[in-house]
Amino acid sequence: HKHYENEMITDENRWDMILQSALQVGPPLFFSLLIITLSFLPVFALQAQEGRLFSTCDY
């Protein structure tokens, strides 16, 4: 966002700036959500007593 700080926003470049900003944050956001999802998979695979202990994490 700092490199857009001094630019004038016009109707022509507004959507281009939004697209470029989304492309910059998209990949890091995707990989952070992927890591969080993969870290919960072992919790969902627990059985018996351990499964009951962590069943509240399912929601």
C-alpha distance matrix in Angstrom:
0.0 3.8 5.5 5.4 6.4 9.9 10.5 13.1 12.8 16.2 18.0 18.2 14.6 13.3 14.5 13.4 9.7 10.5 12.5 10.3 7.7 11.0 12.4 9.9 10.7 14.2 16.2 15.4 16.0 19.2 20.5 20.0 21.9 24.5 25.2 25.7 28.0 29.9 30.4 32.2 34.5 37.1 37.3 38.1 40.7 42.7 46.3 49.0 48.5 45.0 43.9 45.2 43.4 40.0 40.6 38.5 35.4 36.1 34.8
3.8 0.0 3.8 5.4 5.0 8.0 9.9 13.0 13.8 17.4 19.8 19.9 16.3 15.6 17.3 15.9 12.2 13.8 15.7 13.0 11.0 14.5 15.4 12.7 13.8 17.4 19.0 17.9 19.0 22.2 23.1 22.5 24.8 27.2 27.6 28.2 30.8 32.5 32.8 34.8 37.2 39.6 39.8 40.8 43.4 45.3 48.9 51.6 50.9 47.4 46.5 47.8 45.8 42.5 43.4 41.2 38.1 39.1 37.8
5.5 3.8 0.0 3.8 5.5 7.1 8.0 11.5 12.6 15.8 18.3 17.8 14.2 14.3 15.9 13.9 10.7 13.1 14.5 11.5 10.6 14.3 14.6 12.3 14.4 17.6 19.1 18.6 20.1 22.9 23.9 23.9 26.2 28.3 28.9 29.9 32.2 33.8 34.4 36.5 38.7 41.2 41.7 42.5 45.0 47.1 50.7 53.5 53.1 49.5 48.6 50.0 48.2 44.8 45.6 43.6 40.4 41.1 39.9
5.4 5.4 3.8 0.0 3.8 5.7 5.4 8.3 8.9 12.3 14.7 14.6 11.1 10.8 12.9 11.4 8.0 10.5 12.6 10.4 9.5 13.3 14.3 12.7 14.5 17.6 19.7 19.6 20.4 23.2 24.8 24.7 26.5 28.8 29.8 30.5 32.6 34.5 35.3 37.0 39.2 41.9 42.2 42.8 45.4 47.6 51.1 53.9 53.6 50.1 48.9 50.2 48.6 45.1 45.6 43.5 40.4 40.9 39.4
6.4 5.0 5.5 3.8 0.0 3.8 5.7 8.3 9.7 13.4 16.2 16.8 13.6 13.0 15.6 14.7 11.2 13.3 15.9 13.9 12.4 16.0 17.5 15.6 16.9 20.2 22.3 21.7 22.3 25.5 26.9 26.4 28.2 30.8 31.6 32.0 34.3 36.3 36.8 38.4 40.9 43.5 43.5 44.3 47.0 49.0 52.5 55.1 54.5 51.1 50.0 51.1 49.3 45.9 46.5 44.2 41.2 42.0 40.4
9.9 8.0 7.1 5.7 3.8 0.0 3.8 6.6 9.3 12.6 16.0 16.4 13.6 13.7 16.8 15.6 12.7 15.4 17.8 15.8 15.1 18.8 20.0 18.3 20.0 23.2 25.3 24.9 25.7 28.7 30.1 29.9 31.7 34.2 35.0 35.6 37.8 39.8 40.3 42.1 44.4 47.0 47.1 47.9 50.6 52.6 56.1 58.8 58.2 54.8 53.7 54.9 53.0 49.6 50.2 48.0 45.0 45.7 44.1
10.5 9.9 8.0 5.4 5.7 3.8 0.0 3.8 6.3 9.3 12.6 12.6 9.9 10.6 13.7 12.5 10.1 13.2 15.5 13.8 13.8 17.4 18.5 17.5 19.5 22.3 24.5 24.8 25.4 28.1 29.9 29.9 31.5 33.9 35.1 35.7 37.6 39.7 40.5 42.2 44.3 47.1 47.3 47.8 50.5 52.7 56.2 59.0 58.6 55.2 53.9 55.1 53.5 50.0 50.4 48.2 45.2 45.6 44.0
13.1 13.0 11.5 8.3 8.3 6.6 3.8 0.0 3.8 6.3 10.0 10.7 8.9 9.4 13.0 12.7 10.8 13.6 16.2 15.4 15.5 18.7 20.2 19.8 21.6 24.0 26.7 27.1 27.3 29.9 32.0 32.1 33.3 35.8 37.2 37.6 39.3 41.6 42.6 43.9 46.1 49.0 49.1 49.3 52.1 54.4 57.8 60.5 60.2 56.9 55.4 56.5 55.0 51.5 51.6 49.3 46.5 46.8 44.8
12.8 13.8 12.6 8.9 9.7 9.3 6.3 3.8 0.0 3.8 6.9 8.2 6.5 6.0 9.7 10.2 8.6 10.8 13.6 13.6 13.7 16.4 18.3 18.4 19.9 22.0 25.0 25.7 25.5 27.9 30.3 30.4 31.3 33.8 35.5 35.8 37.2 39.7 40.8 41.9 44.0 47.1 47.0 47.1 49.9 52.2 55.5 58.2 58.1 54.9 53.2 54.2 53.0 49.4 49.3 47.0 44.3 44.3 42.3
16.2 17.4 15.8 12.3 13.4 12.6 9.3 6.3 3.8 0.0 3.8 5.4 5.5 5.9 9.3 10.2 10.0 12.0 14.4 15.0 15.7 18.0 19.8 20.5 22.2 23.8 26.8 27.9 27.6 29.7 32.4 32.7 33.3 35.7 37.7 38.0 39.1 41.6 43.0 44.0 45.8 49.1 49.1 48.9 51.7 54.2 57.4 60.1 60.2 57.0 55.2 56.2 55.1 51.6 51.2 49.0 46.3 46.1 44.0
18.0 19.8 18.3 14.7 16.2 16.0 12.6 10.0 6.9 3.8 0.0 3.8 5.7 5.3 7.7 9.6 10.4 11.5 13.5 15.1 16.0 17.6 19.5 20.8 22.3 23.3 26.6 28.0 27.4 29.1 32.1 32.6 32.7 35.1 37.4 37.6 38.4 41.0 42.6 43.3 45.0 48.4 48.4 47.8 50.7 53.3 56.3 59.1 59.3 56.3 54.2 55.2 54.4 50.8 50.2 48.1 45.5 45.0 42.8
18.2 19.9 17.8 14.6 16.8 16.4 12.6 10.7 8.2 5.4 3.8 0.0 3.8 5.8 7.2 7.7 9.6 11.4 12.5 13.7 15.5 17.1 18.2 19.8 21.8 22.6 25.6 27.4 27.1 28.5 31.4 32.3 32.7 34.6 37.0 37.6 38.3 40.7 42.5 43.4 44.9 48.3 48.5 48.0 50.7 53.4 56.5 59.5 59.8 56.7 54.7 55.9 55.2 51.5 51.0 49.1 46.3 45.7 43.8
14.6 16.3 14.2 11.1 13.6 13.6 9.9 8.9 6.5 5.5 5.7 3.8 0.0 3.8 5.7 5.0 6.1 8.6 9.8 10.4 12.1 14.2 15.2 16.4 18.6 19.7 22.5 24.1 24.1 25.8 28.4 29.3 29.9 31.9 34.0 34.7 35.7 37.9 39.6 40.8 42.3 45.6 46.0 45.6 48.2 50.9 54.2 57.1 57.4 54.2 52.3 53.6 52.7 49.0 48.7 46.8 43.9 43.5 41.7
13.3 15.6 14.3 10.8 13.0 13.7 10.6 9.4 6.0 5.9 5.3 5.8 3.8 0.0 3.8 5.4 5.2 6.3 8.7 10.0 10.7 12.4 14.4 15.6 17.0 18.2 21.4 22.7 22.2 24.0 26.9 27.4 27.7 30.0 32.2 32.6 33.5 36.0 37.5 38.5 40.2 43.5 43.6 43.2 46.0 48.6 51.7 54.6 54.7 51.6 49.7 50.8 49.9 46.3 45.9 43.8 41.0 40.7 38.7
14.5 17.3 15.9 12.9 15.6 16.8 13.7 13.0 9.7 9.3 7.7 7.2 5.7 3.8 0.0 3.8 5.4 4.9 6.1 8.5 9.7 10.4 12.2 14.2 15.5 16.0 19.2 21.0 20.4 21.7 24.8 25.6 25.7 27.7 30.2 30.6 31.2 33.7 35.5 36.3 37.8 41.2 41.4 40.9 43.5 46.2 49.4 52.3 52.7 49.6 47.5 48.8 48.1 44.4 43.8 42.0 39.2 38.5 36.7
13.4 15.9 13.9 11.4 14.7 15.6 12.5 12.7 10.2 10.2 9.6 7.7 5.0 5.4 3.8 0.0 3.8 5.4 5.1 6.1 8.5 9.9 10.5 12.4 14.5 15.2 17.9 19.9 19.9 21.1 23.8 25.0 25.5 27.3 29.6 30.5 31.2 33.3 35.2 36.4 37.7 41.1 41.6 41.2 43.7 46.5 49.7 52.8 53.2 50.0 48.0 49.6 48.7 45.0 44.7 43.1 40.0 39.5 38.0
9.7 12.2 10.7 8.0 11.2 12.7 10.1 10.8 8.6 10.0 10.4 9.6 6.1 5.2 5.4 3.8 0.0 3.8 5.4 5.1 6.1 8.6 9.9 10.6 12.6 14.1 16.9 18.2 18.2 20.1 22.6 23.3 24.1 26.2 28.2 28.9 30.1 32.2 33.8 35.1 36.7 39.9 40.3 40.2 42.8 45.4 48.7 51.6 51.8 48.5 46.8 48.2 47.1 43.4 43.4 41.5 38.5 38.3 36.7
10.5 13.8 13.1 10.5 13.3 15.4 13.2 13.6 10.8 12.0 11.5 11.4 8.6 6.3 4.9 5.4 3.8 0.0 3.8 5.5 5.1 6.1 8.6 9.9 10.9 11.9 15.2 16.5 15.9 17.7 20.6 21.1 21.5 23.7 25.9 26.3 27.3 29.7 31.3 32.3 33.9 37.2 37.4 37.1 39.8 42.4 45.7 48.6 48.8 45.6 43.7 45.0 44.1 40.4 40.1 38.3 35.3 34.9 33.2
12.5 15.7 14.5 12.6 15.9 17.8 15.5 16.2 13.6 14.4 13.5 12.5 9.8 8.7 6.1 5.1 5.4 3.8 0.0 3.8 5.4 5.1 6.2 8.7 10.2 10.3 13.3 15.4 15.1 16.1 19.0 20.2 20.5 22.3 24.7 25.5 26.2 28.3 30.3 31.4 32.7 36.0 36.6 36.2 38.6 41.4 44.6 47.7 48.2 45.0 43.0 44.6 43.8 40.1 39.8 38.3 35.1 34.5 33.2
10.3 13.0 11.5 10.4 13.9 15.8 13.8 15.4 13.6 15.0 15.1 13.7 10.4 10.0 8.5 6.1 5.1 5.5 3.8 0.0 3.8 5.5 5.1 6.3 9.0 9.9 12.3 14.0 14.6 16.0 18.3 19.5 20.6 22.2 24.2 25.4 26.4 28.2 30.0 31.5 32.9 36.1 36.8 36.7 39.1 41.8 45.2 48.3 48.6 45.2 43.6 45.3 44.3 40.5 40.6 39.1 35.8 35.5 34.4
7.7 11.0 10.6 9.5 12.4 15.1 13.8 15.5 13.7 15.7 16.0 15.5 12.1 10.7 9.7 8.5 6.1 5.1 5.4 3.8 0.0 3.8 5.4 5.1 6.5 8.5 11.4 12.2 12.3 14.5 16.8 17.3 18.4 20.5 22.3 23.1 24.4 26.5 27.9 29.3 31.1 34.2 34.6 34.7 37.2 39.7 43.2 46.1 46.2 42.9 41.3 42.8 41.6 37.9 38.1 36.4 33.2 33.1 31.9
11.0 14.5 14.3 13.3 16.0 18.8 17.4 18.7 16.4 18.0 17.6 17.1 14.2 12.4 10.4 9.9 8.6 6.1 5.1 5.5 3.8 0.0 3.8 5.4 5.4 5.8 9.2 10.6 10.1 11.7 14.5 15.2 15.7 17.7 19.9 20.6 21.6 23.8 25.4 26.7 28.2 31.4 31.9 31.7 34.2 36.9 40.2 43.2 43.5 40.2 38.5 40.0 39.1 35.4 35.3 33.8 30.5 30.2 29.0
12.4 15.4 14.6 14.3 17.5 20.0 18.5 20.2 18.3 19.8 19.5 18.2 15.2 14.4 12.2 10.5 9.9 8.6 6.2 5.1 5.4 3.8 0.0 3.8 5.7 5.2 7.4 9.7 10.3 11.2 13.5 15.1 16.0 17.2 19.4 20.8 21.7 23.3 25.3 26.9 28.1 31.2 32.1 32.0 34.2 37.0 40.4 43.6 44.0 40.7 39.0 40.9 40.0 36.2 36.3 35.1 31.7 31.3 30.5
9.9 12.7 12.3 12.7 15.6 18.3 17.5 19.8 18.4 20.5 20.8 19.8 16.4 15.6 14.2 12.4 10.6 9.9 8.7 6.3 5.1 5.4 3.8 0.0 3.8 5.8 7.1 8.0 9.4 11.3 12.8 13.9 15.6 17.1 18.6 20.0 21.5 23.0 24.5 26.4 27.9 30.8 31.7 32.0 34.2 36.8 40.3 43.4 43.6 40.1 38.7 40.6 39.4 35.7 36.1 34.8 31.3 31.4 30.7
10.7 13.8 14.4 14.5 16.9 20.0 19.5 21.6 19.9 22.2 22.3 21.8 18.6 17.0 15.5 14.5 12.6 10.9 10.2 9.0 6.5 5.4 5.7 3.8 0.0 3.8 5.9 5.8 6.1 8.7 10.5 10.8 12.3 14.4 15.8 16.8 18.4 20.2 21.5 23.2 25.0 27.9 28.5 28.8 31.2 33.6 37.2 40.2 40.2 36.8 35.4 37.1 35.8 32.1 32.6 31.1 27.7 27.8 27.0
14.2 17.4 17.6 17.6 20.2 23.2 22.3 24.0 22.0 23.8 23.3 22.6 19.7 18.2 16.0 15.2 14.1 11.9 10.3 9.9 8.5 5.8 5.2 5.8 3.8 0.0 3.8 5.7 5.3 6.1 8.8 10.1 10.8 12.2 14.5 15.6 16.5 18.3 20.2 21.7 23.0 26.2 26.9 26.9 29.1 31.8 35.3 38.4 38.8 35.4 33.8 35.7 34.8 31.0 31.2 30.0 26.5 26.2 25.6
16.2 19.0 19.1 19.7 22.3 25.3 24.5 26.7 25.0 26.8 26.6 25.6 22.5 21.4 19.2 17.9 16.9 15.2 13.3 12.3 11.4 9.2 7.4 7.1 5.9 3.8 0.0 3.8 5.4 5.1 6.3 8.6 10.0 10.5 12.4 14.4 15.3 16.4 18.4 20.4 21.4 24.4 25.6 25.8 27.7 30.4 33.9 37.2 37.7 34.2 32.8 35.0 34.0 30.3 30.7 30.0 26.3 26.1 26.0
15.4 17.9 18.6 19.6 21.7 24.9 24.8 27.1 25.7 27.9 28.0 27.4 24.1 22.7 21.0 19.9 18.2 16.5 15.4 14.0 12.2 10.6 9.7 8.0 5.8 5.7 3.8 0.0 3.8 5.5 5.3 6.1 8.6 9.8 10.6 12.4 14.2 15.3 16.6 18.8 20.4 23.0 24.1 24.7 26.8 29.1 32.8 35.9 36.0 32.4 31.3 33.4 32.0 28.4 29.2 28.2 24.5 24.8 24.7
16.0 19.0 20.1 20.4 22.3 25.7 25.4 27.3 25.5 27.6 27.4 27.1 24.1 22.2 20.4 19.9 18.2 15.9 15.1 14.6 12.3 10.1 10.3 9.4 6.1 5.3 5.4 3.8 0.0 3.8 5.6 5.2 6.2 8.6 10.1 10.8 12.3 14.3 15.5 17.1 18.9 21.8 22.4 22.8 25.2 27.5 31.1 34.1 34.2 30.8 29.3 31.2 30.0 26.2 26.7 25.5 21.9 22.1 21.6
19.2 22.2 22.9 23.2 25.5 28.7 28.1 29.9 27.9 29.7 29.1 28.5 25.8 24.0 21.7 21.1 20.1 17.7 16.1 16.0 14.5 11.7 11.2 11.3 8.7 6.1 5.1 5.5 3.8 0.0 3.8 5.6 5.3 6.1 8.8 10.1 10.6 12.2 14.3 15.8 16.9 20.1 21.0 21.0 23.1 25.8 29.3 32.5 33.0 29.6 28.0 30.1 29.3 25.5 25.8 25.1 21.4 21.0 21.0
20.5 23.1 23.9 24.8 26.9 30.1 29.9 32.0 30.3 32.4 32.1 31.4 28.4 26.9 24.8 23.8 22.6 20.6 19.0 18.3 16.8 14.5 13.5 12.8 10.5 8.8 6.3 5.3 5.6 3.8 0.0 3.8 5.4 4.9 6.1 8.6 9.7 10.4 12.2 14.4 15.5 18.2 19.6 20.1 21.8 24.4 28.0 31.3 31.7 28.2 26.9 29.3 28.2 24.6 25.3 24.9 21.1 21.1 21.6
20.0 22.5 23.9 24.7 26.4 29.9 29.9 32.1 30.4 32.7 32.6 32.3 29.3 27.4 25.6 25.0 23.3 21.1 20.2 19.5 17.3 15.2 15.1 13.9 10.8 10.1 8.6 6.1 5.2 5.6 3.8 0.0 3.8 5.4 5.2 6.3 8.7 10.0 10.7 12.8 14.8 17.3 18.1 18.9 21.1 23.3 26.9 30.0 30.0 26.4 25.3 27.4 25.9 22.3 23.3 22.4 18.7 19.2 19.5
21.9 24.8 26.2 26.5 28.2 31.7 31.5 33.3 31.3 33.3 32.7 32.7 29.9 27.7 25.7 25.5 24.1 21.5 20.5 20.6 18.4 15.7 16.0 15.6 12.3 10.8 10.0 8.6 6.2 5.3 5.4 3.8 0.0 3.8 5.5 5.1 6.1 8.6 9.9 11.0 12.8 15.8 16.3 16.5 19.0 21.3 24.8 27.9 28.1 24.7 23.2 25.1 24.1 20.4 20.8 20.0 16.3 16.3 16.4
24.5 27.2 28.3 28.8 30.8 34.2 33.9 35.8 33.8 35.7 35.1 34.6 31.9 30.0 27.7 27.3 26.2 23.7 22.3 22.2 20.5 17.7 17.2 17.1 14.4 12.2 10.5 9.8 8.6 6.1 4.9 5.4 3.8 0.0 3.8 5.5 5.1 6.1 8.5 10.2 10.9 14.0 15.3 15.4 17.2 19.9 23.4 26.8 27.3 23.9 22.4 24.9 24.1 20.4 20.9 20.8 17.0 16.7 17.6
25.2 27.6 28.9 29.8 31.6 35.0 35.1 37.2 35.5 37.7 37.4 37.0 34.0 32.2 30.2 29.6 28.2 25.9 24.7 24.2 22.3 19.9 19.4 18.6 15.8 14.5 12.4 10.6 10.1 8.8 6.1 5.2 5.5 3.8 0.0 3.8 5.5 5.2 6.1 8.8 10.2 12.5 13.8 14.9 16.5 18.7 22.4 25.6 25.8 22.2 21.3 23.8 22.5 19.0 20.2 20.1 16.2 16.7 17.9
25.7 28.2 29.9 30.5 32.0 35.6 35.7 37.6 35.8 38.0 37.6 37.6 34.7 32.6 30.6 30.5 28.9 26.3 25.5 25.4 23.1 20.6 20.8 20.0 16.8 15.6 14.4 12.4 10.8 10.1 8.6 6.3 5.1 5.5 3.8 0.0 3.8 5.5 5.2 6.6 9.1 11.5 11.8 12.9 15.3 17.1 20.8 23.7 23.7 20.1 19.0 21.1 19.7 16.1 17.2 16.6 12.8 13.5 14.5
28.0 30.8 32.2 32.6 34.3 37.8 37.6 39.3 37.2 39.1 38.4 38.3 35.7 33.5 31.2 31.2 30.1 27.3 26.2 26.4 24.4 21.6 21.7 21.5 18.4 16.5 15.3 14.2 12.3 10.6 9.7 8.7 6.1 5.1 5.5 3.8 0.0 3.8 5.4 5.4 6.7 10.0 10.5 10.5 12.9 15.3 18.8 22.0 22.5 19.1 17.5 19.8 19.1 15.4 15.8 15.8 12.1 11.7 13.0
29.9 32.5 33.8 34.5 36.3 39.8 39.7 41.6 39.7 41.6 41.0 40.7 37.9 36.0 33.7 33.3 32.2 29.7 28.3 28.2 26.5 23.8 23.3 23.0 20.2 18.3 16.4 15.3 14.3 12.2 10.4 10.0 8.6 6.1 5.2 5.5 3.8 0.0 3.8 5.4 5.3 8.0 9.8 10.3 11.6 14.2 17.8 21.2 21.8 18.4 17.1 20.0 19.3 15.8 16.7 17.4 13.8 13.6 15.7
30.4 32.8 34.4 35.3 36.8 40.3 40.5 42.6 40.8 43.0 42.6 42.5 39.6 37.5 35.5 35.2 33.8 31.3 30.3 30.0 27.9 25.4 25.3 24.5 21.5 20.2 18.4 16.6 15.5 14.3 12.2 10.7 9.9 8.5 6.1 5.2 5.4 3.8 0.0 3.8 5.7 6.8 8.0 9.8 11.3 13.0 16.8 19.8 19.9 16.2 15.5 18.2 16.9 13.5 15.2 15.7 12.0 12.8 15.0
32.2 34.8 36.5 37.0 38.4 42.1 42.2 43.9 41.9 44.0 43.3 43.4 40.8 38.5 36.3 36.4 35.1 32.3 31.4 31.5 29.3 26.7 26.9 26.4 23.2 21.7 20.4 18.8 17.1 15.8 14.4 12.8 11.0 10.2 8.8 6.6 5.4 5.4 3.8 0.0 3.8 5.6 5.3 6.5 8.9 10.6 14.2 17.1 17.3 13.8 12.5 15.0 14.1 10.5 11.6 12.2 8.6 9.0 11.5
34.5 37.2 38.7 39.2 40.9 44.4 44.3 46.1 44.0 45.8 45.0 44.9 42.3 40.2 37.8 37.7 36.7 33.9 32.7 32.9 31.1 28.2 28.1 27.9 25.0 23.0 21.4 20.4 18.9 16.9 15.5 14.8 12.8 10.9 10.2 9.1 6.7 5.3 5.7 3.8 0.0 3.8 5.4 5.2 6.4 9.1 12.5 16.0 16.9 13.7 12.1 15.2 15.0 11.7 12.4 14.0 10.9 10.2 13.2
37.1 39.6 41.2 41.9 43.5 47.0 47.1 49.0 47.1 49.1 48.4 48.3 45.6 43.5 41.2 41.1 39.9 37.2 36.0 36.1 34.2 31.4 31.2 30.8 27.9 26.2 24.4 23.0 21.8 20.1 18.2 17.3 15.8 14.0 12.5 11.5 10.0 8.0 6.8 5.6 3.8 0.0 3.8 5.4 5.1 6.6 10.3 13.6 14.3 10.9 10.2 13.6 13.2 10.5 12.0 14.1 11.4 11.5 14.9
37.3 39.8 41.7 42.2 43.5 47.1 47.3 49.1 47.0 49.1 48.4 48.5 46.0 43.6 41.4 41.6 40.3 37.4 36.6 36.8 34.6 31.9 32.1 31.7 28.5 26.9 25.6 24.1 22.4 21.0 19.6 18.1 16.3 15.3 13.8 11.8 10.5 9.8 8.0 5.3 5.4 3.8 0.0 3.8 5.4 5.6 9.2 12.0 12.1 8.7 7.5 10.4 9.8 6.7 8.4 10.3 7.9 8.5 11.9
38.1 40.8 42.5 42.8 44.3 47.9 47.8 49.3 47.1 48.9 47.8 48.0 45.6 43.2 40.9 41.2 40.2 37.1 36.2 36.7 34.7 31.7 32.0 32.0 28.8 26.9 25.8 24.7 22.8 21.0 20.1 18.9 16.5 15.4 14.9 12.9 10.5 10.3 9.8 6.5 5.2 5.4 3.8 0.0 3.8 5.6 8.5 11.6 12.7 10.0 7.5 10.4 11.0 8.0 7.9 10.3 8.2 7.0 10.6
40.7 43.4 45.0 45.4 47.0 50.6 50.5 52.1 49.9 51.7 50.7 50.7 48.2 46.0 43.5 43.7 42.8 39.8 38.6 39.1 37.2 34.2 34.2 34.2 31.2 29.1 27.7 26.8 25.2 23.1 21.8 21.1 19.0 17.2 16.5 15.3 12.9 11.6 11.3 8.9 6.4 5.1 5.4 3.8 0.0 3.8 6.5 10.2 12.1 9.6 7.6 11.2 12.2 10.1 10.3 13.4 11.7 10.6 14.3
42.7 45.3 47.1 47.6 49.0 52.6 52.7 54.4 52.2 54.2 53.3 53.4 50.9 48.6 46.2 46.5 45.4 42.4 41.4 41.8 39.7 36.9 37.0 36.8 33.6 31.8 30.4 29.1 27.5 25.8 24.4 23.3 21.3 19.9 18.7 17.1 15.3 14.2 13.0 10.6 9.1 6.6 5.6 5.6 3.8 0.0 3.8 7.1 8.4 5.9 4.6 8.4 9.3 8.0 9.0 12.3 11.4 11.2 14.9
46.3 48.9 50.7 51.1 52.5 56.1 56.2 57.8 55.5 57.4 56.3 56.5 54.2 51.7 49.4 49.7 48.7 45.7 44.6 45.2 43.2 40.2 40.4 40.3 37.2 35.3 33.9 32.8 31.1 29.3 28.0 26.9 24.8 23.4 22.4 20.8 18.8 17.8 16.8 14.2 12.5 10.3 9.2 8.5 6.5 3.8 0.0 3.8 6.5 5.9 4.5 7.6 9.6 9.7 9.8 13.6 13.7 13.1 16.6
49.0 51.6 53.5 53.9 55.1 58.8 59.0 60.5 58.2 60.1 59.1 59.5 57.1 54.6 52.3 52.8 51.6 48.6 47.7 48.3 46.1 43.2 43.6 43.4 40.2 38.4 37.2 35.9 34.1 32.5 31.3 30.0 27.9 26.8 25.6 23.7 22.0 21.2 19.8 17.1 16.0 13.6 12.0 11.6 10.2 7.1 3.8 0.0 3.8 5.6 5.2 6.4 8.8 10.3 10.4 14.0 15.0 14.8 18.0
48.5 50.9 53.1 53.6 54.5 58.2 58.6 60.2 58.1 60.2 59.3 59.8 57.4 54.7 52.7 53.2 51.8 48.8 48.2 48.6 46.2 43.5 44.0 43.6 40.2 38.8 37.7 36.0 34.2 33.0 31.7 30.0 28.1 27.3 25.8 23.7 22.5 21.8 19.9 17.3 16.9 14.3 12.1 12.7 12.1 8.4 6.5 3.8 0.0 3.8 5.4 5.2 6.3 8.9 9.9 12.9 14.3 15.0 18.0
45.0 47.4 49.5 50.1 51.1 54.8 55.2 56.9 54.9 57.0 56.3 56.7 54.2 51.6 49.6 50.0 48.5 45.6 45.0 45.2 42.9 40.2 40.7 40.1 36.8 35.4 34.2 32.4 30.8 29.6 28.2 26.4 24.7 23.9 22.2 20.1 19.1 18.4 16.2 13.8 13.7 10.9 8.7 10.0 9.6 5.9 5.9 5.6 3.8 0.0 3.8 5.4 5.0 6.4 8.4 11.4 11.8 12.9 16.1
43.9 46.5 48.6 48.9 50.0 53.7 53.9 55.4 53.2 55.2 54.2 54.7 52.3 49.7 47.5 48.0 46.8 43.7 43.0 43.6 41.3 38.5 39.0 38.7 35.4 33.8 32.8 31.3 29.3 28.0 26.9 25.3 23.2 22.4 21.3 19.0 17.5 17.1 15.5 12.5 12.1 10.2 7.5 7.5 7.6 4.6 4.5 5.2 5.4 3.8 0.0 3.8 5.4 5.4 5.7 9.3 9.9 10.0 13.3
45.2 47.8 50.0 50.2 51.1 54.9 55.1 56.5 54.2 56.2 55.2 55.9 53.6 50.8 48.8 49.6 48.2 45.0 44.6 45.3 42.8 40.0 40.9 40.6 37.1 35.7 35.0 33.4 31.2 30.1 29.3 27.4 25.1 24.9 23.8 21.1 19.8 20.0 18.2 15.0 15.2 13.6 10.4 10.4 11.2 8.4 7.6 6.4 5.2 5.4 3.8 0.0 3.8 5.5 5.1 8.0 10.0 10.4 13.1
43.4 45.8 48.2 48.6 49.3 53.0 53.5 55.0 53.0 55.1 54.4 55.2 52.7 49.9 48.1 48.7 47.1 44.1 43.8 44.3 41.6 39.1 40.0 39.4 35.8 34.8 34.0 32.0 30.0 29.3 28.2 25.9 24.1 24.1 22.5 19.7 19.1 19.3 16.9 14.1 15.0 13.2 9.8 11.0 12.2 9.3 9.6 8.8 6.3 5.0 5.4 3.8 0.0 3.8 5.8 7.5 9.0 10.8 13.3
40.0 42.5 44.8 45.1 45.9 49.6 50.0 51.5 49.4 51.6 50.8 51.5 49.0 46.3 44.4 45.0 43.4 40.4 40.1 40.5 37.9 35.4 36.2 35.7 32.1 31.0 30.3 28.4 26.2 25.5 24.6 22.3 20.4 20.4 19.0 16.1 15.4 15.8 13.5 10.5 11.7 10.5 6.7 8.0 10.1 8.0 9.7 10.3 8.9 6.4 5.4 5.5 3.8 0.0 3.8 5.4 5.6 7.6 10.3
40.6 43.4 45.6 45.6 46.5 50.2 50.4 51.6 49.3 51.2 50.2 51.0 48.7 45.9 43.8 44.7 43.4 40.1 39.8 40.6 38.1 35.3 36.3 36.1 32.6 31.2 30.7 29.2 26.7 25.8 25.3 23.3 20.8 20.9 20.2 17.2 15.8 16.7 15.2 11.6 12.4 12.0 8.4 7.9 10.3 9.0 9.8 10.4 9.9 8.4 5.7 5.1 5.8 3.8 0.0 3.8 5.3 5.5 8.1
38.5 41.2 43.6 43.5 44.2 48.0 48.2 49.3 47.0 49.0 48.1 49.1 46.8 43.8 42.0 43.1 41.5 38.3 38.3 39.1 36.4 33.8 35.1 34.8 31.1 30.0 30.0 28.2 25.5 25.1 24.9 22.4 20.0 20.8 20.1 16.6 15.8 17.4 15.7 12.2 14.0 14.1 10.3 10.3 13.4 12.3 13.6 14.0 12.9 11.4 9.3 8.0 7.5 5.4 3.8 0.0 3.8 5.4 6.2
35.4 38.1 40.4 40.4 41.2 45.0 45.2 46.5 44.3 46.3 45.5 46.3 43.9 41.0 39.2 40.0 38.5 35.3 35.1 35.8 33.2 30.5 31.7 31.3 27.7 26.5 26.3 24.5 21.9 21.4 21.1 18.7 16.3 17.0 16.2 12.8 12.1 13.8 12.0 8.6 10.9 11.4 7.9 8.2 11.7 11.4 13.7 15.0 14.3 11.8 9.9 10.0 9.0 5.6 5.3 3.8 0.0 3.8 5.4
36.1 39.1 41.1 40.9 42.0 45.7 45.6 46.8 44.3 46.1 45.0 45.7 43.5 40.7 38.5 39.5 38.3 34.9 34.5 35.5 33.1 30.2 31.3 31.4 27.8 26.2 26.1 24.8 22.1 21.0 21.1 19.2 16.3 16.7 16.7 13.5 11.7 13.6 12.8 9.0 10.2 11.5 8.5 7.0 10.6 11.2 13.1 14.8 15.0 12.9 10.0 10.4 10.8 7.6 5.5 5.4 3.8 0.0 3.8
34.8 37.8 39.9 39.4 40.4 44.1 44.0 44.8 42.3 44.0 42.8 43.8 41.7 38.7 36.7 38.0 36.7 33.2 33.2 34.4 31.9 29.0 30.5 30.7 27.0 25.6 26.0 24.7 21.6 21.0 21.6 19.5 16.4 17.6 17.9 14.5 13.0 15.7 15.0 11.5 13.2 14.9 11.9 10.6 14.3 14.9 16.6 18.0 18.0 16.1 13.3 13.1 13.3 10.3 8.1 6.2 5.4 3.8 0.0
